[in-house]
Amino acid sequence: MASVLKVDQLQGVSDANNVIVPGAIIQTQFGTIPATEVSSTANTYSDIGLEVTITPKVQTSNMLINIMFPVYLFGTNTTQEPRGSIRIVRSIGGGSFVSNMDFIDNSNYSFKQEFGASNFWCIDRGNFMHYDTPNTTSAIIYKVQFKNTGATGVVRVASSNTSGNSPRISVQEIA
């Protein structure tokens, strides 16, 4: 026989904020959308203007980070293979930004355009998810960065002026 627990109200000892249901979403924050496109021809990480701030309500919470954006890869001749790498960096409590998750394979890239014709380009959509365990109640800033791993051609991340393709970032605090 299965047991059934029925309650009209669940209340903590001192207040309702200390009732934590494991796996429940505590809050969701949505980030800024970049105002301009960002292009790279260099093998160094750059901010794309996509960031979000969240202040955890519970120290042991986990953060589910979702990012989406269009990425354009341009080759200007038949021997270029533009490759892009994406990562999330974070700052906790106003500290320095450090890499939190690099979305790269063993060849050090997230996107790649194979050899193509002169002035060849392709469009892809980056959809990345990361589960972070920051163990803090201080404000956390998550930012998305990218680079042109191959330093050939051009890698471009679209902006809010790209109809229907605006970059997005959200973070959910999960108990």
Steps between C-alpha positions, in 0.01 A plus 500: 500500500636843402515781752349841428608824663256788462563852627333836447810700593868421549668743738854524629587529868590870486362601157392352169837578335672210674276237338709370210363241261791320330499550124260795512577815303556782749545784249575572135701797372527611138804677370581796284486479122800647315430818307750431221652208315841390621757368253833332561797415284726427799561197720423686824174496695278811485177590676196494272288716731281209609490485881269444796520565876338276759520506881432150635248479781642168626873429529475138384292582190609403152482729199368383163642732234350506150648703216387531138630717220557497126861476385631580153819348358659675201788367290655740254684240294498126434768417757345667804304301757354743754455333839333653802523417870243594763533519878321625809693703755370598842572747778382429854449788743681753281812285459697442181339322207620142461413235245201297618439279195675470164278350231781359285601162364848344487584724203425812711189624321119507533423586135688435178452581133663251265702620202271684262494722200628855505279721718323198642292542814269295717258572782465283805314530827676450829286335767699426811404388848712476815420389854706702751546442875633834631433439876432866584230755576705785352406656168627303199555652157515254209635626165538331161827537311617373162810492284608411148700188592662461160569872461391466136194650339245672723279372781207728581235478771171667413333773700156629588472658154477152347127446471390188688855389570592717797744338742353383830628391841306383802596355837273298723580445867404143587470373858 
